[in-house]
Amino acid sequence: MTSWKDMASAIRTRFKTEIADEYSLEVLYDNAPGDDPSASASLTMGLWIRFSVLPGDSDCQEFGGSKTSRTPGVAVAQIFAQLRQGDRNSLQVADYIKSAFRHVSADGVIYGTPYVRTVGRDNKWYQINVFCPFYSDDIS
């Protein structure tokens, strides 16, 4: 992978293709144009997702004489479900995300083991987060 821009784009594209488009879910991406899905009256499964790609600090490693710059990070899918609707749909979507990002290598990005954390009530929404760790190597 040559740049942070390319890496973030590859991760967002995977999420859009494998999750948002596949399950017709409303997603709010970092600073992207579009309407705020939390105001929509017709949400699929009664939920929407905020998706963020967060970089870590790159470091240099050497493997067999080749220097590698490794950039780790985590993609976070914040799933917001309408209150008092239970967590079944949220957990189902969390499972979809975990499956799409578990131990996969795609477009120069290597994904680790996703994990889920319940946040609970956030204003008028019930929130569950899915964390998808990843890294990308740039070999020189």
C-alpha distance (Angstrom), angle and dihedral (degrees) to the residues before:
residue distance angle dihedral
M1 . . .
T2 3.76 . .
S3 3.80 105.4 .
W4 3.77 144.0 16.3
K5 3.81 88.1 -118.9
D6 3.83 91.3 57.9
M7 3.79 92.7 45.7
A8 3.82 94.1 49.6
S9 3.80 90.1 46.0
A10 3.83 91.7 51.7
I11 3.82 91.3 50.7
R12 3.81 94.0 47.4
T13 3.80 91.1 46.5
R14 3.81 90.8 52.2
F15 3.81 90.6 50.2
K16 3.80 92.5 47.7
T17 3.81 93.7 48.3
E18 3.80 100.1 38.7
I19 3.82 99.6 36.8
A20 3.82 118.3 9.5
D21 3.81 97.4 42.6
E22 3.81 96.2 32.4
Y23 3.82 93.7 54.6
S24 3.84 99.2 26.4
L25 3.80 92.8 -119.3
E26 3.79 127.0 164.2
V27 3.80 110.3 -119.2
L28 3.78 130.9 -173.9
Y29 3.82 110.5 -154.4
D30 3.82 123.6 -161.5
N31 3.81 110.2 -74.2
A32 3.81 91.9 -22.5
P33 3.79 123.1 148.2
G34 3.76 118.7 -105.0
D35 3.76 142.5 78.7
D36 3.77 124.0 -52.4
P37 3.83 103.1 -103.4
S38 3.81 91.9 -152.4
A39 3.82 88.0 75.8
S40 3.82 94.1 53.3
A41 3.79 117.1 112.4
S42 3.81 94.0 -159.1
L43 3.80 106.3 55.3
T44 3.80 117.8 164.1
M45 3.81 108.3 -112.0
G46 3.84 87.8 -2.4
L47 3.79 93.2 -79.7
W48 3.79 146.1 94.7
I49 3.81 134.6 -162.8
R50 3.80 135.4 -134.7
F51 3.83 108.6 -154.4
S52 3.81 122.5 -161.9
V53 3.79 133.5 175.1
L54 3.80 112.2 -150.3
P55 3.81 120.5 -167.8
G56 3.77 125.7 -141.9
D57 3.78 128.1 -153.6
S58 3.80 115.1 -72.9
D59 3.77 119.1 -130.5
C60 3.78 135.2 -172.2
Q61 3.79 120.8 -115.9
E62 3.78 130.3 176.8
F63 3.78 122.7 -138.6
G64 3.81 119.2 -179.6
G65 3.79 94.1 -27.9
S66 3.80 95.2 -45.7
K67 3.77 119.2 110.4
T68 3.76 116.1 -135.6
S69 3.75 127.7 -166.3
R70 3.80 107.0 -151.6
T71 3.80 119.3 -161.6
P72 3.81 115.0 -168.0
G73 3.76 127.8 -172.9
V74 3.75 145.9 142.9
A75 3.79 132.5 -111.0
V76 3.79 113.0 -147.4
A77 3.80 124.9 -156.6
Q78 3.79 109.6 -166.9
I79 3.79 107.2 -161.9
F80 3.80 115.0 -156.8
A81 3.82 118.1 -166.5
Q82 3.77 128.1 -177.2
L83 3.79 112.7 -95.1
R84 3.77 120.8 -99.7
Q85 3.80 93.2 20.3
G86 3.81 96.1 103.7
D87 3.79 126.1 -118.1
R88 3.81 100.0 -92.1
N89 3.83 96.3 103.7
S90 3.81 92.8 42.3
L91 3.79 92.4 51.3
Q92 3.80 91.0 46.1
V93 3.81 90.9 54.3
A94 3.82 89.5 45.2
D95 3.81 88.0 56.0
Y96 3.82 90.8 50.1
I97 3.81 89.7 52.6
K98 3.79 93.6 46.3
S99 3.81 90.5 51.6
A100 3.80 93.7 48.4
F101 3.82 93.5 50.2
R102 3.83 103.3 33.3
H103 3.82 114.7 117.8
V104 3.80 94.5 -29.4
S105 3.79 129.3 145.0
A106 3.80 113.0 -155.6
D107 3.81 134.9 155.8
G108 3.81 93.4 -8.2
V109 3.82 94.8 -50.0
I110 3.81 123.1 111.6
Y111 3.81 115.8 -155.7
G112 3.79 125.4 -154.4
T113 3.79 130.4 -162.6
P114 3.82 114.9 -43.2
Y115 3.79 119.2 -142.0
V116 3.80 135.5 -165.5
R117 3.80 129.5 -133.0
T118 3.79 124.8 -174.6
V119 3.80 113.1 -136.6
G120 3.80 96.9 177.5
R121 3.77 126.5 -154.8
D122 3.81 117.6 11.8
N123 3.80 108.5 178.5
K124 3.81 104.6 -64.4
W125 3.82 95.2 -11.0
Y126 3.80 137.4 74.9
Q127 3.81 110.0 -133.5
I128 3.79 133.8 -151.4
N129 3.82 120.9 173.3
V130 3.80 127.2 -151.1
F131 3.81 115.5 -159.8
C132 3.80 117.3 -157.8
P133 3.83 112.3 -170.2
F134 3.79 116.8 -154.3
Y135 3.77 144.0 164.7
S136 3.76 138.8 -165.6
D137 3.80 129.0 -156.1
D138 3.79 126.3 -145.6
I139 3.81 108.1 -163.7
S140 3.79 119.4 -157.4
